[in-house]
């Protein structure tokens, strides 16, 4: 219950407490409800957690948590998973921004071998303006910005960057001014438009800095971020800067923590996943998942982690992850990313360039399951997963949906041309 009075142990259930004055039950186990709805095509099971003593400590006060108000925007202490070694220095706090835990349910996607049962982790449901995987990283990054007394944040991405949109909205939520560098193939001195993520960027008042492809290639993303940081400091601002995707050591904690969430949900439902798939872009999600699966024992228990690269080849990602381990996790410099995960090439025609086959598959998935995929990350990744599962079927696989729906609006014309076939 939401009351703050004393509680007595429930006589009938060792994993629940009953409020001594109002009689309401607050279960401390991870599984609050398993609701099965049998439809024509699938059985859906949604797993959610209720507040536990640990979760209450991490996410906020007991009254707010028990009322479903965990995403308060407040800074709360962070306690790392028990399997995370002390040498992996954990951040002291996080911001309670994401709606967690996200649901886990069966997902009967087309073009997958019949012997494989596919489930989906709905990280597209972490919020609305924040929806997607980036907010898990931003909980730690923005907490650090607030702790250091910064008044604005800087990051970088493509013109339809989900990360920059989530950063802009989350920064405004906690009183920070967002500055976002957006790479564009169009003119840099004109209105960027109001399509997809750009609409939200502008609604929340993000300070948009357009960068040409040529300048981006010549200088690189991080140098551009540092130049803007220097300019803002000269203007008397106190900026906090982080790379595209929030992909650094601190941001990676978002998906180390996500592994704990997945493991808890799987254990509560008595599930074992032979393989976990996710779209691999800037590398921060991959680094967190790889470390989490390795340290938690999931990998040793037989779970294979598969990244589906959407903007570069596997060799690039392996080298990037090895570099991140060396630079940011000093006790894990001997870890080799090739031993922690498999990365498959799903780039297609290029980053943010969707083929008709990829979009058609996303439409098939939407019609079959009611789950919409985006054209930049999850659409490419899901098609790559389906191909891999036909070639290497397993009993049960999990796909992490990392969001990106707003980016679909930028492909409306291409999708519209395909709808006639559906």
C-alpha positions in Angstrom: 0.0 0.0 0.0 0.9 3.7 -0.2 0.7 4.3 3.5 3.8 4.8 5.7 2.6 3.1 8.8 4.2 0.0 10.3 3.8 -3.3 8.4 3.5 -6.8 9.7 4.6 -9.9 7.8 1.7 -11.5 6.0 0.9 -14.8 7.7 0.0 -16.6 4.4 2.8 -15.4 2.2 6.5 -15.0 3.2 7.1 -12.7 0.2 4.5 -10.1 1.2 3.9 -7.5 3.9 0.5 -6.4 5.1 0.0 -2.9 6.3 -1.0 -3.1 10.0 -3.6 -0.3 9.8 -5.2 -0.5 6.4 -4.7 -4.2 5.6 -3.3 -3.7 2.1 -0.7 -6.0 0.8 2.6 -5.0 -0.8 4.4 -8.0 -2.3 8.1 -7.9 -2.3 8.7 -10.5 -5.0 9.6 -9.5 -8.5 6.5 -10.9 -10.2 3.3 -8.8 -9.6 1.1 -10.1 -12.4 1.1 -12.5 -15.2 -1.8 -11.8 -17.4 -2.5 -14.1 -20.3 -4.8 -13.0 -23.1 -5.3 -15.7 -25.8 -5.8 -14.2 -29.2 -6.0 -15.5 -32.7 -2.3 -15.3 -33.2 -0.5 -15.2 -29.9 -0.5 -15.4 -26.1 0.8 -12.3 -24.5 2.4 -12.3 -21.1 3.3 -9.0 -19.4 5.8 -9.2 -16.6 6.0 -6.2 -14.3 7.8 -5.6 -11.0 6.3 -4.1 -7.9 8.4 -2.1 -5.4 10.9 -4.2 -3.5 13.1 -2.9 -0.7 15.9 -2.7 -3.2 13.9 -1.0 -5.9 12.4 1.5 -3.4 15.9 2.4 -2.4 17.0 2.9 -6.0 14.0 4.6 -7.6 12.5 6.8 -4.9 10.3 7.0 -1.8 8.0 4.1 -1.0 4.7 6.1 -1.4 5.6 7.3 -4.9 6.8 3.9 -6.0 3.8 2.0 -4.7 1.5 4.4 -6.5 3.2 3.8 -9.8 4.9 7.2 -9.7 8.5 5.9 -9.9 9.5 8.1 -12.8 9.6 11.2 -10.6 12.6 12.9 -12.2 14.3 13.0 -8.8 17.9 12.0 -8.1 18.0 8.7 -6.1 20.8 6.6 -4.8 22.0 3.8 -7.1 22.8 0.3 -5.8 24.5 -1.9 -8.5 23.6 -5.5 -9.1 25.1 -7.9 -6.6 27.1 -9.6 -9.4 28.8 -6.4 -10.4 32.4 -6.5 -8.8 33.4 -3.6 -6.6 36.2 -2.9 -9.1 33.6 -1.9 -11.6 33.0 1.5 -10.0 29.3 2.1 -9.9 27.8 5.6 -10.2 26.5 6.9 -6.9 23.1 8.0 -8.2 20.7 8.1 -11.1 17.6 10.1 -12.1 14.3 8.3 -11.9 13.2 9.2 -15.5 12.3 5.9 -17.3 9.2 3.9 -16.7 10.7 0.7 -15.5 10.7 -2.2 -15.6 9.5 -2.4 -19.3 7.2 -5.3 -20.2 8.4 -8.7 -21.5 6.1 -10.8 -23.7 5.8 -13.3 -26.5 6.3 -11.9 -30.0 5.3 -14.3 -32.9 7.2 -12.5 -35.6 6.9 -13.7 -39.2 9.7 -15.5 -41.1 11.2 -17.2 -38.0 11.7 -20.9 -37.7 8.7 -22.6 -36.1 10.8 -24.3 -33.4 11.9 -20.9 -32.0 9.7 -19.0 -29.5 10.5 -15.3 -29.7 9.9 -12.9 -26.9 10.3 -9.1 -26.9 11.6 -6.7 -24.3 9.7 -3.4 -24.7 12.2 -0.7 -24.1 10.2 1.3 -26.6 7.9 1.8 -23.6 10.4 3.6 -21.3 8.4 6.8 -21.7 6.8 8.9 -24.3 9.1 11.8 -25.1 11.9 9.7 -23.8 10.9 6.4 -25.4 13.6 4.0 -26.3 16.9 2.7 -24.9 18.6 6.1 -24.6 16.8 7.1 -21.4 18.4 4.3 -19.5 21.8 5.9 -20.2 20.5 9.4 -19.6 19.3 8.5 -16.1 23.0 8.2 -15.2 24.5 10.9 -17.4 22.0 13.7 -16.4 22.4 12.7 -12.7 26.1 13.3 -13.1 25.4 16.7 -14.9 23.2 17.8 -12.0 25.7 16.6 -9.4 28.4 18.7 -11.0 26.3 21.8 -11.0 26.0 22.1 -14.8 23.3 24.2 -16.4 23.2 22.7 -19.9 24.0 19.6 -21.8 25.5 18.9 -25.2 25.3 15.8 -27.4 25.3 14.9 -31.1 23.4 12.7 -33.6 21.8 12.5 -37.0 19.0 14.8 -38.1 16.4 12.3 -36.8 18.4 11.3 -33.8 16.3 9.4 -31.2 19.1 10.0 -28.7 19.1 13.8 -29.2 15.3 13.9 -28.9 15.4 11.9 -25.6 18.2 14.1 -24.3 16.3 17.3 -25.1 13.1 16.2 -23.4 14.9 14.6 -20.4 17.1 17.6 -19.9 14.2 20.0 -19.8 12.5 17.7 -17.3 15.3 18.2 -14.9 16.0 21.9 -15.5 18.9 21.7 -17.9 19.1 23.5 -21.3 19.7 21.0 -24.2 22.1 21.8 -27.0 22.0 19.2 -29.8 24.3 19.0 -32.8 22.5 17.4 -35.7 24.2 16.1 -38.8 22.3 17.0 -42.0 22.7 16.5 -45.7 20.6 19.6 -46.3 21.5 23.3 -45.8 22.7 24.3 -42.3 21.3 27.9 -42.4 17.7 27.1 -43.0 14.7 25.7 -41.0 15.3 21.9 -40.3 11.6 21.2 -40.4 9.1 19.6 -38.0 9.2 15.9 -39.0 9.5 13.1 -36.5 12.0 13.6 -33.8 12.6 17.2 -34.9 9.1 18.1 -33.9 9.7 17.0 -30.3 13.2 18.6 -30.3 11.6 22.0 -31.2 8.6 21.6 -28.9 10.8 21.2 -25.8 13.0 24.1 -27.0 16.2 22.3 -27.8 19.0 24.6 -29.0 19.6 23.0 -32.4 23.1 23.3 -34.1 23.0 21.9 -37.7 26.3 20.5 -39.0 26.9 19.6 -42.6 28.0 16.1 -43.6 31.3 17.5 -44.9 32.1 19.2 -41.6 31.0 16.2 -39.6 33.3 13.9 -41.6 36.2 16.4 -41.5 36.1 17.0 -37.7 34.3 14.1 -36.2 31.4 14.1 -33.8 33.3 14.4 -30.5 35.5 17.4 -31.7 32.3 19.2 -32.7 30.9 18.6 -29.3 34.0 19.9 -27.6 34.1 23.0 -29.8 30.5 23.8 -28.8 31.3 23.1 -25.2 34.2 25.6 -25.4 31.9 28.2 -27.0 29.3 27.8 -24.3 31.9 28.1 -21.5 33.1 31.4 -23.0 29.5 32.6 -22.8 29.5 31.8 -19.1 27.6 28.5 -19.3 28.4 25.3 -17.4 28.0 22.6 -20.0 28.0 18.9 -19.6 29.0 17.0 -22.8 28.6 13.4 -23.8 28.9 11.5 -27.1 26.3 10.2 -29.5 24.0 7.6 -28.0 25.2 8.5 -24.5 27.8 5.8 -25.3 30.5 6.1 -22.7 31.4 4.2 -19.5 28.8 6.0 -17.4 26.1 5.6 -20.0 26.8 1.9 -20.3 25.5 1.4 -16.8 22.0 1.9 -18.2 22.3 -1.5 -19.9 24.3 -3.2 -17.2 21.2 -2.4 -15.0 18.9 -3.6 -17.8 20.5 -7.0 -17.7 19.5 -7.2 -14.0 16.0 -6.3 -15.0 15.8 -9.0 -17.7 17.4 -11.6 -15.5 14.8 -10.9 -12.7 11.9 -11.0 -15.1 13.1 -14.3 -16.7 13.7 -15.9 -13.3 10.2 -14.9 -12.1 8.6 -16.4 -15.1 11.0 -19.4 -15.1 12.3 -18.6 -18.6 15.6 -19.2 -20.1 16.7 -17.3 -23.3 19.1 -19.1 -25.5 19.8 -15.9 -27.4 19.3 -12.1 -26.8 19.2 -9.8 -29.9 19.5 -6.1 -30.1 20.2 -3.3 -32.6 23.8 -2.1 -32.3 24.4 1.6 -33.2 26.7 3.8 -31.1 28.0 1.0 -28.9 26.9 2.0 -25.4 24.0 -0.4 -25.3 26.2 -3.2 -26.6 28.9 -2.5 -24.0 26.4 -2.5 -21.1 24.7 -5.7 -22.3 28.0 -7.5 -23.0 29.4 -6.7 -19.5 26.0 -7.5 -17.9 25.5 -10.8 -19.6 29.1 -11.8 -18.8 29.2 -10.7 -15.2 25.7 -11.9 -14.3 26.4 -15.4 -15.3 23.8 -15.4 -18.1 26.5 -16.1 -20.7 27.9 -19.0 -18.7 24.4 -20.4 -18.4 24.1 -20.5 -22.2 22.7 -17.2 -23.3 24.3 -15.9 -26.5 24.3 -12.1 -27.0 23.8 -11.0 -30.6 24.2 -7.4 -31.8 22.8 -6.5 -35.2 24.9 -3.7 -36.5 22.9 -1.0 -38.3 25.5 1.6 -39.2 28.9 -0.1 -39.6 30.5 -3.5 -40.1 31.1 -6.0 -37.3 34.9 -5.4 -37.3 34.3 -1.7 -36.5 32.0 -2.5 -33.6 34.3 -5.1 -32.1 37.2 -2.6 -32.2 35.0 0.1 -30.8 33.9 -2.1 -27.9 37.4 -3.2 -27.1 38.5 0.4 -27.1 35.6 1.3 -24.7 36.6 -1.5 -22.4 40.3 -0.4 -22.4 39.5 3.3 -21.9 36.7 3.1 -19.4 36.7 -0.2 -17.5 40.3 -0.6 -16.4 39.8 -3.9 -14.7 38.3 -5.4 -17.9 41.0 -4.5 -20.4 41.6 -8.2 -21.1 38.0 -8.8 -22.1 37.6 -9.3 -25.8 34.3 -8.3 -27.3 34.4 -11.1 -29.8 34.2 -13.5 -26.8 31.3 -11.7 -25.2 28.9 -11.3 -28.2 28.3 -11.9 -31.8 27.8 -9.0 -34.1 26.0 -9.4 -37.5 26.0 -7.0 -40.4 22.5 -5.5 -40.9 23.5 -2.1 -42.4 21.8 -2.7 -45.7 22.1 0.4 -47.9 23.6 2.4 -45.0 22.8 4.1 -41.8 19.2 5.5 -41.8 18.8 4.3 -45.4 15.9 1.8 -45.4 15.4 -0.7 -48.2 11.9 -1.7 -49.4 12.6 -5.2 -48.0 13.3 -3.8 -44.6 10.2 -1.6 -44.5 8.0 -4.4 -45.9 9.2 -6.7 -43.1 8.4 -4.0 -40.5 4.9 -3.7 -42.0 4.5 -7.5 -41.8 5.5 -7.5 -38.2 3.1 -4.6 -37.4 0.2 -6.5 -39.1 1.1 -9.8 -37.4 1.9 -8.6 -33.9 0.7 -5.0 -33.4 4.3 -3.9 -32.7 5.8 -1.1 -34.8 9.4 -1.1 -35.7 11.5 1.9 -36.8 13.4 2.1 -40.1 16.8 3.0 -38.7 17.4 0.4 -35.9 14.7 -2.1 -34.9 13.4 -2.7 -38.4 16.8 -3.7 -39.7 17.6 -5.6 -36.5 14.4 -7.6 -36.5 14.9 -8.7 -40.1 18.5 -9.7 -39.2 17.2 -11.7 -36.2 14.7 -13.5 -38.4 17.4 -14.5 -40.9 19.7 -15.6 -38.2 17.1 -17.7 -36.5 16.3 -19.4 -39.7 19.9 -20.3 -40.1 20.6 -21.0 -36.5 17.3 -21.8 -34.7 17.1 -22.0 -30.9 14.3 -22.9 -28.5 13.7 -19.4 -27.1 15.1 -15.9 -28.2 14.6 -12.4 -26.8 14.6 -9.2 -28.9 15.2 -5.9 -27.2 13.0 -3.2 -28.8 15.1 0.0 -28.5 12.4 2.4 -29.7 12.6 4.9 -32.5 9.0 5.1 -33.7 9.2 8.9 -34.3 11.9 8.3 -37.0 9.3 6.4 -39.1 7.7 9.7 -40.1 10.8 10.6 -42.1 10.1 7.5 -44.3 6.4 8.1 -44.7 6.5 8.4 -48.5 8.5 5.2 -48.9 6.2 3.3 -46.5 3.1 4.7 -48.2 4.3 3.3 -51.6 4.5 -0.1 -50.0 1.1 -0.1 -48.3 -0.7 -0.9 -51.5 0.8 -4.4 -51.3 -0.7 -4.9 -47.9 
